[in-house]
Amino acid sequence: MTLFVWNYVDYATGNWHAGGGIVVIAHDIERARALIALETSDAEKPCEALSTPPDFECACSCEREYIAIHPDAGCC
């Protein structure tokens, strides 16, 4: 498994402030992006993480997939 981190990408959520950080553990980048597509389907546009390289990635010993989206709190 591999840990992928996008520090900040646009359209991570369907919120008014739609950017945010994304952390994914998956077998490969294609599976990570498939999980992101499922989790961000309510955003106005496709999430930038679907087309930009992650800011960080490393092998990990985790045995299950994981995704966390940390939404941009914006000014509110």
LUMGUPA-285034 format. One record per atom (N, C-alpha, C, CB): residue in three letters; residue number from 1; x, y, z. Coordinates in Angstrom, 3 decimals. Glycine has a CB too. Layout:
{node ALA,NUM,{X,Y,Z}}
...
END
This chain:
{node MET,1,{0.856,-1.184,0.000}}
{node MET,1,{0.000,0.000,0.000}}
{node MET,1,{0.899,1.243,0.000}}
{node MET,1,{-0.972,0.001,1.240}}
{node THR,2,{0.294,2.335,-0.455}}
{node THR,2,{1.010,3.601,-0.523}}
{node THR,2,{0.154,4.695,0.103}}
{node THR,2,{1.375,3.955,-1.988}}
{node LEU,3,{0.811,5.576,0.835}}
{node LEU,3,{0.176,6.752,1.421}}
{node LEU,3,{0.381,7.908,0.453}}
{node LEU,3,{0.763,7.082,2.846}}
{node PHE,4,{-0.714,8.565,0.083}}
{node PHE,4,{-0.685,9.720,-0.815}}
{node PHE,4,{-1.254,10.927,-0.075}}
{node PHE,4,{-1.490,9.438,-2.129}}
{node VAL,5,{-0.596,12.081,-0.213}}
{node VAL,5,{-1.074,13.305,0.436}}
{node VAL,5,{-1.078,14.444,-0.580}}
{node VAL,5,{-0.188,13.668,1.668}}
{node TRP,6,{-2.225,15.085,-0.695}}
{node TRP,6,{-2.337,16.332,-1.438}}
{node TRP,6,{-2.561,17.410,-0.376}}
{node TRP,6,{-3.518,16.291,-2.525}}
{node ASN,7,{-1.616,18.333,-0.236}}
{node ASN,7,{-1.719,19.344,0.818}}
{node ASN,7,{-2.917,20.260,0.631}}
{node ASN,7,{-0.457,20.170,0.867}}
{node TYR,8,{-3.178,20.667,-0.605}}
{node TYR,8,{-4.319,21.536,-0.871}}
{node TYR,8,{-4.696,21.403,-2.340}}
{node TYR,8,{-3.999,23.020,-0.507}}
{node VAL,9,{-5.925,21.049,-2.593}}
{node VAL,9,{-6.447,20.977,-3.960}}
{node VAL,9,{-7.838,21.598,-3.993}}
{node VAL,9,{-6.488,19.501,-4.471}}
{node ASP,10,{-8.183,22.168,-5.124}}
{node ASP,10,{-9.530,22.727,-5.295}}
{node ASP,10,{-10.527,21.616,-5.575}}
{node ASP,10,{-9.555,23.767,-6.438}}
{node TYR,11,{-11.762,21.869,-5.226}}
{node TYR,11,{-12.898,20.969,-5.446}}
{node TYR,11,{-12.754,19.636,-4.706}}
{node TYR,11,{-13.062,20.707,-6.929}}
{node ALA,12,{-12.228,19.728,-3.487}}
{node ALA,12,{-12.153,18.549,-2.617}}
{node ALA,12,{-13.510,18.262,-1.973}}
{node ALA,12,{-11.081,18.751,-1.526}}
{node THR,13,{-14.366,19.275,-1.920}}
{node THR,13,{-15.695,19.121,-1.314}}
{node THR,13,{-16.721,19.886,-2.136}}
{node THR,13,{-15.700,19.619,0.158}}
{node GLY,14,{-17.964,19.687,-1.805}}
{node GLY,14,{-19.044,20.459,-2.406}}
{node GLY,14,{-19.369,21.699,-1.600}}
{node GLY,14,{-20.279,19.605,-2.550}}
{node ASN,15,{-18.562,22.050,-0.625}}
{node ASN,15,{-18.794,23.214,0.234}}
{node ASN,15,{-18.529,24.513,-0.510}}
{node ASN,15,{-17.915,23.139,1.479}}
{node TRP,16,{-18.950,25.615,0.092}}
{node TRP,16,{-18.678,26.939,-0.471}}
{node TRP,16,{-17.182,27.117,-0.659}}
{node TRP,16,{-19.245,28.056,0.437}}
{node HIS,17,{-16.407,26.830,0.358}}
{node HIS,17,{-14.950,26.810,0.251}}
{node HIS,17,{-14.589,25.369,-0.115}}
{node HIS,17,{-14.232,27.290,1.606}}
{node ALA,18,{-14.428,25.086,-1.390}}
{node ALA,18,{-14.371,23.709,-1.878}}
{node ALA,18,{-12.981,23.079,-1.846}}
{node ALA,18,{-14.886,23.664,-3.266}}
{node GLY,19,{-11.950,23.834,-1.490}}
{node GLY,19,{-10.609,23.274,-1.450}}
{node GLY,19,{-10.352,22.521,-0.167}}
{node GLY,19,{-9.585,24.360,-1.615}}
{node GLY,20,{-9.213,21.860,-0.126}}
{node GLY,20,{-8.844,21.155,1.092}}
{node GLY,20,{-7.697,20.202,0.858}}
{node GLY,20,{-10.026,20.406,1.644}}
{node GLY,21,{-7.295,19.523,1.921}}
{node GLY,21,{-6.238,18.525,1.843}}
{node GLY,21,{-6.841,17.136,1.780}}
{node GLY,21,{-5.283,18.642,3.040}}
{node ILE,22,{-6.139,16.233,1.110}}
{node ILE,22,{-6.625,14.865,0.967}}
{node ILE,22,{-5.511,13.889,1.312}}
{node ILE,22,{-7.146,14.612,-0.465}}
{node VAL,23,{-5.857,12.892,2.116}}
{node VAL,23,{-4.948,11.805,2.472}}
{node VAL,23,{-5.601,10.503,2.021}}
{node VAL,23,{-4.633,11.789,4.023}}
{node VAL,24,{-4.853,9.676,1.288}}
{node VAL,24,{-5.378,8.407,0.803}}
{node VAL,24,{-4.332,7.313,1.012}}
{node VAL,24,{-5.777,8.509,-0.692}}
{node ILE,25,{-4.781,6.153,1.458}}
{node ILE,25,{-3.956,4.951,1.455}}
{node ILE,25,{-4.611,3.991,0.474}}
{node ILE,25,{-3.819,4.315,2.905}}
{node ALA,26,{-3.844,3.590,-0.540}}
{node ALA,26,{-4.367,2.702,-1.584}}
{node ALA,26,{-3.205,1.925,-2.195}}
{node ALA,26,{-5.137,3.510,-2.684}}
{node HIS,27,{-3.554,0.928,-2.995}}
{node HIS,27,{-2.516,0.115,-3.641}}
{node HIS,27,{-1.679,0.918,-4.628}}
{node HIS,27,{-3.148,-1.064,-4.357}}
{node ASP,28,{-2.314,1.835,-5.354}}
{node ASP,28,{-1.590,2.623,-6.354}}
{node ASP,28,{-2.340,3.935,-6.598}}
{node ASP,28,{-1.427,1.821,-7.688}}
{node ILE,29,{-1.739,4.802,-7.404}}
{node ILE,29,{-2.319,6.122,-7.644}}
{node ILE,29,{-3.666,6.022,-8.352}}
{node ILE,29,{-1.361,6.978,-8.467}}
{node GLU,30,{-3.838,5.034,-9.221}}
{node GLU,30,{-5.113,4.882,-9.918}}
{node GLU,30,{-6.236,4.566,-8.924}}
{node GLU,30,{-5.013,3.772,-10.986}}
{node ARG,31,{-5.976,3.668,-7.980}}
{node ARG,31,{-6.987,3.344,-6.968}}
{node ARG,31,{-7.219,4.538,-6.048}}
{node ARG,31,{-6.558,2.109,-6.142}}
{node ALA,32,{-6.164,5.270,-5.692}}
{node ALA,32,{-6.311,6.467,-4.859}}
{node ALA,32,{-7.238,7.466,-5.544}}
{node ALA,32,{-4.931,7.115,-4.578}}
{node ARG,33,{-7.042,7.659,-6.834}}
{node ARG,33,{-7.881,8.610,-7.572}}
{node ARG,33,{-9.313,8.114,-7.707}}
{node ARG,33,{-7.295,8.869,-8.954}}
{node ALA,34,{-9.510,6.811,-7.805}}
{node ALA,34,{-10.871,6.267,-7.845}}
{node ALA,34,{-11.593,6.549,-6.530}}
{node ALA,34,{-10.844,4.746,-8.126}}
{node LEU,35,{-10.890,6.390,-5.407}}
{node LEU,35,{-11.487,6.694,-4.098}}
{node LEU,35,{-11.803,8.181,-3.977}}
{node LEU,35,{-10.544,6.262,-2.959}}
{node ILE,36,{-10.895,9.021,-4.459}}
{node ILE,36,{-11.121,10.469,-4.423}}
{node ILE,36,{-12.349,10.835,-5.261}}
{node ILE,36,{-9.871,11.229,-4.938}}
{node ALA,37,{-12.477,10.244,-6.438}}
{node ALA,37,{-13.629,10.535,-7.307}}
{node ALA,37,{-14.938,10.196,-6.605}}
{node ALA,37,{-13.523,9.751,-8.629}}
{node LEU,38,{-14.961,9.089,-5.887}}
{node LEU,38,{-16.172,8.705,-5.150}}
{node LEU,38,{-16.480,9.696,-4.037}}
{node LEU,38,{-16.018,7.298,-4.566}}
{node GLU,39,{-15.469,10.098,-3.298}}
{node GLU,39,{-15.666,10.974,-2.135}}
{node GLU,39,{-15.941,12.425,-2.511}}
{node GLU,39,{-14.454,10.917,-1.244}}
{node THR,40,{-15.539,12.835,-3.702}}
{node THR,40,{-15.695,14.240,-4.093}}
{node THR,40,{-16.759,14.434,-5.153}}
{node THR,40,{-14.383,14.788,-4.595}}
{node SER,41,{-17.598,13.462,-5.341}}
{node SER,41,{-18.597,13.527,-6.418}}
{node SER,41,{-19.611,14.655,-6.249}}
{node SER,41,{-19.329,12.219,-6.504}}
{node ASP,42,{-19.734,15.228,-5.053}}
{node ASP,42,{-20.673,16.327,-4.848}}
{node ASP,42,{-20.056,17.698,-5.108}}
{node ASP,42,{-21.208,16.279,-3.445}}
{node ALA,43,{-18.771,17.748,-5.466}}
{node ALA,43,{-18.114,19.023,-5.760}}
{node ALA,43,{-18.597,19.558,-7.102}}
{node ALA,43,{-16.575,18.862,-5.765}}
{node GLU,44,{-18.468,20.863,-7.266}}
{node GLU,44,{-18.936,21.544,-8.475}}
{node GLU,44,{-18.180,21.085,-9.723}}
{node GLU,44,{-18.792,23.052,-8.312}}
{node LYS,45,{-16.895,20.836,-9.579}}
{node LYS,45,{-16.026,20.408,-10.678}}
{node LYS,45,{-15.199,19.220,-10.204}}
{node LYS,45,{-15.101,21.577,-11.164}}
{node PRO,46,{-14.533,18.504,-11.105}}
{node PRO,46,{-13.666,17.400,-10.683}}
{node PRO,46,{-12.534,17.894,-9.777}}
{node PRO,46,{-13.082,16.684,-11.912}}
{node CYS,47,{-12.273,17.150,-8.742}}
{node CYS,47,{-11.219,17.488,-7.790}}
{node CYS,47,{-9.866,17.550,-8.493}}
{node CYS,47,{-11.179,16.465,-6.640}}
{node GLU,48,{-9.059,18.550,-8.143}}
{node GLU,48,{-7.730,18.695,-8.739}}
{node GLU,48,{-6.824,17.500,-8.476}}
{node GLU,48,{-7.072,19.943,-8.218}}
{node ALA,49,{-7.051,16.763,-7.400}}
{node ALA,49,{-6.212,15.603,-7.091}}
{node ALA,49,{-6.362,14.503,-8.136}}
{node ALA,49,{-6.559,15.055,-5.712}}
{node LEU,50,{-7.406,14.578,-8.927}}
{node LEU,50,{-7.601,13.583,-9.981}}
{node LEU,50,{-6.639,13.785,-11.137}}
{node LEU,50,{-9.026,13.632,-10.490}}
{node SER,51,{-6.022,14.972,-11.211}}
{node SER,51,{-5.129,15.255,-12.334}}
{node SER,51,{-3.770,15.819,-11.942}}
{node SER,51,{-5.790,16.205,-13.253}}
{node THR,52,{-3.571,16.124,-10.665}}
{node THR,52,{-2.270,16.645,-10.236}}
{node THR,52,{-1.547,15.609,-9.386}}
{node THR,52,{-2.440,17.966,-9.447}}
{node PRO,53,{-0.223,15.604,-9.437}}
{node PRO,53,{0.511,14.630,-8.628}}
{node PRO,53,{0.385,14.955,-7.138}}
{node PRO,53,{1.995,14.597,-9.043}}
{node PRO,54,{0.468,13.948,-6.292}}
{node PRO,54,{0.409,14.215,-4.847}}
{node PRO,54,{1.644,14.990,-4.398}}
{node PRO,54,{0.290,12.892,-4.050}}
{node ASP,55,{1.494,15.720,-3.301}}
{node ASP,55,{2.625,16.453,-2.731}}
{node ASP,55,{3.583,15.522,-1.996}}
{node ASP,55,{2.127,17.540,-1.780}}
{node PHE,56,{3.066,14.383,-1.561}}
{node PHE,56,{3.875,13.425,-0.803}}
{node PHE,56,{3.320,12.036,-1.037}}
{node PHE,56,{3.891,13.767,0.718}}
{node GLU,57,{4.197,11.059,-1.139}}
{node GLU,57,{3.771,9.660,-1.172}}
{node GLU,57,{4.886,8.786,-0.626}}
{node GLU,57,{3.389,9.224,-2.611}}
{node CYS,58,{4.488,7.728,0.062}}
{node CYS,58,{5.465,6.776,0.593}}
{node CYS,58,{4.782,5.439,0.831}}
{node CYS,58,{6.109,7.304,1.907}}
{node ALA,59,{5.573,4.393,0.806}}
{node ALA,59,{5.062,3.056,1.090}}
{node ALA,59,{4.656,2.989,2.556}}
{node ALA,59,{6.122,1.965,0.754}}
{node CYS,60,{3.616,2.232,2.850}}
{node CYS,60,{3.192,2.050,4.233}}
{node CYS,60,{2.739,0.610,4.434}}
{node CYS,60,{2.058,3.040,4.603}}
{node SER,61,{2.704,0.184,5.672}}
{node SER,61,{2.372,-1.206,5.980}}
{node SER,61,{0.883,-1.422,6.275}}
{node SER,61,{3.188,-1.668,7.160}}
{node CYS,62,{0.087,-0.418,6.059}}
{node CYS,62,{-1.352,-0.538,6.290}}
{node CYS,62,{-1.941,-1.601,5.371}}
{node CYS,62,{-2.057,0.818,6.068}}
{node GLU,63,{-2.925,-2.331,5.861}}
{node GLU,63,{-3.519,-3.401,5.066}}
{node GLU,63,{-4.914,-3.068,4.543}}
{node GLU,63,{-3.583,-4.655,5.883}}
{node ARG,64,{-5.388,-1.855,4.795}}
{node ARG,64,{-6.709,-1.487,4.289}}
{node ARG,64,{-6.670,-0.093,3.698}}
{node ARG,64,{-7.764,-1.566,5.403}}
{node GLU,65,{-7.602,0.153,2.784}}
{node GLU,65,{-7.685,1.456,2.150}}
{node GLU,65,{-8.235,2.484,3.138}}
{node GLU,65,{-8.565,1.390,0.887}}
{node TYR,66,{-7.894,3.743,2.880}}
{node TYR,66,{-8.329,4.816,3.760}}
{node TYR,66,{-8.355,6.107,2.938}}
{node TYR,66,{-7.386,4.950,5.015}}
{node ILE,67,{-9.323,6.960,3.208}}
{node ILE,67,{-9.340,8.290,2.611}}
{node ILE,67,{-9.866,9.282,3.643}}
{node ILE,67,{-10.209,8.316,1.317}}
{node ALA,68,{-9.231,10.444,3.711}}
{node ALA,68,{-9.698,11.533,4.581}}
{node ALA,68,{-9.565,12.831,3.805}}
{node ALA,68,{-8.883,11.593,5.932}}
{node ILE,69,{-10.630,13.614,3.835}}
{node ILE,69,{-10.630,14.925,3.203}}
{node ILE,69,{-10.749,15.957,4.304}}
{node ILE,69,{-11.789,15.067,2.158}}
{node HIS,70,{-9.808,16.874,4.331}}
{node HIS,70,{-9.775,17.926,5.349}}
{node HIS,70,{-10.195,19.223,4.667}}
{node HIS,70,{-8.343,18.057,6.013}}
{node PRO,71,{-11.467,19.609,4.796}}
{node PRO,71,{-11.974,20.755,4.037}}
{node PRO,71,{-11.369,22.078,4.486}}
{node PRO,71,{-13.473,20.825,4.157}}
{node ASP,72,{-11.288,22.966,3.521}}
{node ASP,72,{-10.837,24.333,3.770}}
{node ASP,72,{-11.911,25.046,4.580}}
{node ASP,72,{-10.540,25.092,2.431}}
{node ALA,73,{-11.552,25.566,5.725}}
{node ALA,73,{-12.523,26.264,6.569}}
{node ALA,73,{-12.877,27.636,6.012}}
{node ALA,73,{-11.982,26.409,7.982}}
{node GLY,74,{-12.041,28.160,5.115}}
{node GLY,74,{-12.302,29.459,4.509}}
{node GLY,74,{-12.327,30.571,5.525}}
{node GLY,74,{-13.598,29.432,3.764}}
{node CYS,75,{-13.107,31.595,5.282}}
{node CYS,75,{-13.154,32.764,6.148}}
{node CYS,75,{-14.332,32.734,7.109}}
{node CYS,75,{-13.212,34.013,5.318}}
{node CYS,76,{-15.144,31.742,7.044}}
{node CYS,76,{-16.387,31.722,7.824}}
{node CYS,76,{-16.182,31.253,9.254}}
{node CYS,76,{-17.400,30.835,7.152}}
END
